């Protein structure tokens, strides 16, 4: 199968690490469980522009290049890459391309056939949404954490495995199946092959 895999909070512990960074420079005490909506503007007391500015600054910080992987992500990716074609598909801005590529290479070696950026929040006009990228790559399954992207991708007839995060616990959608972790992702993909 051709499998699309989101990066932030699917492969990389982004929100948790971003909040640690944010707390250290803003004297706040946010934790991942506080983030009950994927739209940070609905959770944090900042405008959209302020949030983007803070996240863009984090993209340039050394902590961004050191994001830990989700538990068992490396081990499961090592198994999946043997029999499936894997593509990383992220909403990250294109200016993070080098740091993102370096992080993927460091943590997942040669597991991914491509790394694709929708550049949804980027500064340039270059933009292609995740569902379009999935269609271009003929993705059979997408592993995602964002309800917004899960819904848009599932409407294209692509099965989505949604890894549970605080911001998606109440989300339900046809053709979107919830998974708790990477071990369950492997089980679901193996079951689909049977």
C-alpha positions, -999 to 999 in steps of 0.1 A, spaced: 0 0 0 9 36 -3 8 53 31 8 90 38 21 100 72 17 134 89 48 146 108 38 168 137 22 148 166 22 117 144 59 111 140 73 140 160 62 152 195 56 188 183 29 204 205 45 190 237 79 204 228 65 236 215 47 242 248 78 235 268 96 261 247 67 286 248 65 282 286 102 288 291 101 322 273 66 334 282 64 323 319 33 301 312 25 266 323 7 250 293 7 212 289 -3 191 259 -36 181 276 -46 218 276 -47 218 238 -83 207 232 -86 222 197 -62 220 168 -67 257 162 -44 272 188 -61 305 186 -91 289 203 -70 276 232 -42 302 237 -48 339 245 -31 351 213 -42 363 179 -36 341 148 -7 363 138 9 361 172 6 324 173 21 320 138 49 343 148 57 323 179 55 290 160 77 303 132 103 314 158 102 279 172 108 264 137 141 283 138 151 272 173 175 244 180 147 226 200 127 222 168 156 202 153 157 179 183 120 169 185 116 134 200 96 108 180 63 94 193 67 61 212 73 32 188 71 53 157 107 44 146 101 7 152 68 5 133 81 27 104 110 2 101 85 -26 97 61 -7 74 89 4 50 97 -32 41 63 -38 24 47 -4 18 56 29 1 57 57 27 54 94 21 56 121 48 29 147 42 30 178 64 13 212 67 46 228 77 58 258 58 83 252 30 110 273 48 112 243 73 122 220 45 159 216 54 153 211 91 124 188 85 144 167 59 173 165 83 151 154 112 134 127 90 167 114 78 182 113 113 152 95 128 139 74 100 168 71 76 156 60 42 120 50 52 102 77 32 100 79 -6 92 116 -3 86 145 21 57 168 10 49 202 24 14 217 19 29 251 31 -5 259 45 8 285 70 39 295 50 49 329 40 50 322 3 20 317 -20 32 282 -29 4 260 -15 -11 226 -21 -35 211 4 -30 177 20 -59 160 2 -44 171 -32 -10 157 -21 -26 124 -11 -44 122 -45 -12 130 -64 7 103 -46 -22 78 -49 -23 73 -11 -44 44 2 -41 53 39 -32 85 57 -21 86 93 -31 120 108 -40 138 140 -58 168 128 -96 166 125 -96 192 98 -72 173 76 -87 139 85 -121 150 73 -108 166 41 -87 135 32 -115 110 41 -139 129 18 -115 120 -11 -122 83 -3 -89 78 14 -89 58 47 -75 78 76 -61 64 108 -63 91 134 -38 89 162 -55 101 194 -44 134 207 -61 158 232 -74 180 203 -92 152 185 -107 131 212 -143 141 204 -139 139 166 -158 112 146 -161 109 109 -169 81 84 -137 65 69 -116 79 99 -106 52 123 -91 61 157 -59 45 169 -42 50 202 -6 46 192 19 33 167 14 -4 178 -23 -1 170 -15 16 136 6 -15 127 -22 -38 138 -48 -19 117 -26 -18 86 -18 -55 89 -55 -63 92 -63 -42 61 -38 -64 41 -54 -97 53 
